[in-house]
Amino acid sequence: MGKPAAVEPMLHRKLDQFHREGRPVWVFLRDQQRWIEEATITEILGDLVTLRYEAEDGDEQHSWEESVRLDSIGAVSTRLSYVSRLTSADDLATADDCPEAEKLGSS
């Protein structure tokens, strides 16, 4: 049960892009059926991807560095943006030159 030949190079390019940008990624490992959350890609050598991440276990915080094979990665996600639910629209920064009708919280 093989993958199309174009899939792996496309995944490699995406991982390389996230590595260069230093963006946190969420990686699903197919062979272990688990997610690695908010990892940083520290190195890509051939088909080996090195990830650094932190995980909690009860009262302890652990830092991990894990190397995974490219073909064991089933999915990669990255956060585009986030807004705190505790922040009101009036607290968000807006440009001073933004028309009043387009500002958040205006009617």
N, C-alpha and C positions, 0 to 999 in steps of 0.2 A: 504494500500500500504506500506508494511513493507520492511525493508532492510535485506539482508542476515545477519545472526548472526555474521559472521566473520568480517564484514566491520567495525563496531564500535570499536572492540578491535585493529584492525590494525591502524585506524585513531588515537586512543588514544595513541598507541605506537609511532607513528610518531610525534604527538604533544609533547609527553613527551621527545622525542629525541631533538626536536628543543628547548624545554624549558631548558633542561640540557646544550645544546650548547650555549644558549643565542642568537641564530640567529634570525634576523628579519624575520617575515612571512607576507604573504598577505593571508587573510582569506576571503572566499566568504560565506556570510550568505544567505542561500537559502530562508528562510522565509521573509527576507527583500529585497532580490534581490540587494545586495550591497556588495562592497569590503571594507574591513578594510586593509589599506596599511601600510606596514613597522611597524607592531606591534611586541611587545615583549610579549611572554607568561610569565606571572608572577606567575601563580598558576594553578594547575589542581586538583580539588577536586571532586571525583566521576565523574559525567557527566557535571560538570560546569568548563569552561575554562575562566580564567581572562586574558584580553589583555590590554596592555598599548600602546597608540599611540598618535601621534600628527596630527592635521589637521588644515588647513588654511581656514579662512572664510573672504574673502576680505583682509583687512589690519591686521586682528587679527590671532594670532597663539594660538590654543587651545591644551591642554593636556587632554587626556581622559583615563579613566580606565573603561573597559566594561566587564561584565561577560556574556558569551553566553553558551547555552546548546550545548553539543557535537552533538546532532542530528540536530541542525540547521546549522552546518557547512557543506557546500557542496564541498568545495575545499580548499586546503592549498598549497601555493607555497612559495618557498624560493629562494633567489638569490644565485647562485653558485659562480659567479665571475662577475666582470665588468672591463672594460678598458675605460678610457676617450678618446673620439674621438679627443680631442684637443692635445693628447700626440702622438708624432711621435714614430716610432719603435726604433729610436736611443735613445730616452729618457727612454725606459723601462729598468729595471734592468735585467741583465743577469749574469749568473755565469761566473767567470773568467776562469774556466776550461772547458767551453763549446767549442766544436770544432767550428772553424770559419765558416764552411759550414752550421752549424745548428743555428747560431745566427740570430736573426731577422734582416731583412734589408740587409743580405748578399746575393750575387747572386749565 
